[in-house]
Amino acid sequence: MSILFTPVRIGGLVVPNRFVRSATHDYMADDEGRVTDANVALFSRLAEGEVGLIVTGHAFVRPSGKASPRQIAVCSDRFIEGLARIPAAVHGFPSRVFLQIAHAGRQTKPRLCGGVPVSPSAVYDPVSKVRPRELAREEIPALVSDFVAAARRAQRAGFDGVQLHAAHGYLISSFLSPHTNRRTDEWGGPVGNRARILLEVLGGVKSACGASFPVIVKLNSTDLMEGGLTLDDAIAVARLLDANGIDGIEVSGGMAEAGLGSMWPGLRREEDEGYFVDAAARIKQAVRVPVFGLGGIRTLAAAERMVADGRVDLVSLSRPLIRDPFLVRNFREGRAARSGCVSCNKCQSLRGIRCAGPKEL
């Protein structure tokens, strides 16, 4: 049996195989952020398709942290009942499901977040064309509390764990990055200070939800821009997370301002798949917890090598599972050796994510 179809432990949770559906905003919630039938059907299909661990798209922890239209909300207890529909659907299968919790930071619009976006420093964002407001020191503990409360709601809703979104230029990511964090207080400067908010969120979630409730993180290995987060800093952050009880690290990179995020267009040769896997392998050498690799992985053979060679413990897919939510099952049954995804990046749609690529390769 391929190592990809063997179980792996994330904290105290056993995941049935090494495939992860990487968090992807699906544009399927209603305008207030309530879970809809479309959300439930999406995650149910992924579980039926035998994805070992499903991570939802980013759910906002407070209204001012909303990043996108039709984004899932986890900012109030009134959303728990709807959120519970997702794990209830997934748990009809062996799959496990985590809620990704996030705050947009400066990567949003006033019309979405209800005011001037916030950031560790007032660094203009040329993509959203917004100059954010710098957070006051006394505001930051409340943001930490928002993440902790969101994780507790996810637990009450029946999710198997949570993922802290610390990548792609959103709020926690912007604290980690020296490009967007130019503070001179205890929340800025050396990498340990820039990681303080992430570590406080992690500690708060573990305290509120219990040490056995799995908490993983999506972490940038690089911002892919000059003056941004470097791999050396990311390794330092990963070590701090490992020492403070994180249960897994998904390694990504990029941000909107860099002009190159985590979803690179165009197909690559099999040997070039996994464009963040080299960075993930470096981080894996520095920590004891499972590390997830991602980046344009399209073939079963490439995914198998990444795990069998010990470079990563799990492989994360996004666009291939938009094209075919049953891809993992098809891999296991020998019906497919590669995804039909052509990385055209046309799957993001306000009407809900869906594959817009050719029906056949």
Residue, then its C-alpha position, 0 to 999 in steps of 0.5 A: m500500500s502507498i504511504l499516502f493511504t496510511p493513517v497519520r496522527i495530528g495531536g491526538l487525532v488520527v487522520p485516515n490518510r495523508f491527503v489534505r484539502s487545503a483551505t480555500h475560500d468557497y464563496m458559498a456562505d450567505d451574506e451574513g456568513r451563515v453556512t448554506d446547503a452549498n457549503v455542506a454539499l461541498f464538504s460532504r463530497l470531499a469526505e465521500g471522495e476520501v480526503g483524509l483531512i478537510v480544512t474549510g475556507h477562512a472563517f472570520v473571527r470578528p466582523s471587522g476581519k471579514a475579507s471576502p463576500r460570502q465568507i463563513a462567519v465564526c464571530s458569534d455564538r449565533f453561527i454555531e448551529g449552522l457551522a455544526r452542519i459541516p462536521a455532521a456531514v463530514h463525519g458520515f465518512p472517515s474524514r476529519v475536518f478543521l475550521q480555518i479561523a482568520h482575520a483579514g487585516r489590511q487585505t479587505k475593503p471598508r465596505l466588507c469589514g465595516g470600517v478602516p481595515v487594521s494592521p500592525s502598521a499603517v502600510y499601504d496595500p496597493v492591491s486593496k488600495v487601502r491604507p490601514r489603521e495601525l492597531a493600538r497596543e491595547e486593541i491586540p489582546a481583544l483580537v487574541s480573544d476573538f481567535v480563542a472564542a472562535a476556536r471554542r465555537a468550532q469545538r462546540a460545533g463539532f469540528d475536529g480541530v482548527q487551523l490558525h491562518a498565519a499566511h498570505g498577508y492576512l492579519i497574523s501573517s502581517f504581524l509575522s512579516p517585517h514588511t507590514n509589521r514596523r512596530t517598535d513595541e513588544w509586538g514588533g521588531p525581532v521575530g519572537n516579538r512579531a510571532r507574539i500574537l500567534l503564540e498568544v492565540l495558540g496558548g489561548v486556544k489550548s487553554a480554552c479548548g483543552a490540550s487534546f483539541p488539535v490546533i494547526v497553523k498555515l504558515n508562510s515560508t516566505d512572502l515572496m517579496e523584498g523586505g517580507l518574511t524569510l524562510d529563516d524567520a519562518i523556521a524560527v516561528a515554526r520552532l516557537l510554535d512547536a515548543n508551545g504546543i502546535d499540532g501541525i504546520e502547513v507550509s505555504g507562501g506569498m501574498a497579494e501584494a507580491g503579485l504571486g500568492s499560493m496558487w501559481p498559474g500553469l502546469r509544472r513537470e512532475e519533478d517540479e511539483g510542490y513549489f513550497v515543499d523544499a521550504a516545508a522540508r526545511i521546516k520539518q527538520a526543525v520541528r517534531v510535529p507533522v508538516f504539510g507540503l503544498g504547491g501545484i501537486r498534480t500527480l500521485a507519483a510526486a505526492e508519494r515521493m514527497v512523503a516517502d522521502g520524509r520531506v513532508d508528512l501530508v500533502s495538501l491540494s486545493r485546485p485539483l479537489i475543486r476539479d474533482p472532489f473524488l480525486v483521492r478515492n480515484f487515486r486509491e482505486g487506480r482510476a487516476a494517476r494525475s489530476g485533470c487540473v490545468s492550474c488556470n486559476k479560473c475556479q474562484s467565482l462569486r457564485g461559488i468555486r467551480c472548475a472552469g477548465p477543459k473537461e478533458l485533457 
